[in-house]
Amino acid sequence: MAFARGPLDSLPPGLTDKHLRDIGLSRQQIYLYRSREARRAPTRF
């Protein structure tokens, strides 16, 4: 199940996996949250 503009977009960056599990996200949603967070992070040189 993919969210176009859903609950994952409303979460602040930097949450730990434990926090994400505590609020009821599935493993797939946690993976999507992490991948979204990685895309938003600036590239370091």
MODELLER restraints for C-alpha pairs under 7 A, 6 or more apart:
rsr = mdl.restraints
at = mdl.atoms
rsr.add(forms.Gaussian(group=physical.xy_distance, feature=features.Distance(at['CA:8:A'], at['CA:33:A']), mean=6.15, stdev=0.5))
rsr.add(forms.Gaussian(group=physical.xy_distance, feature=features.Distance(at['CA:13:A'], at['CA:37:A']), mean=6.54, stdev=0.5))
rsr.add(forms.Gaussian(group=physical.xy_distance, feature=features.Distance(at['CA:20:A'], at['CA:30:A']), mean=6.66, stdev=0.5))
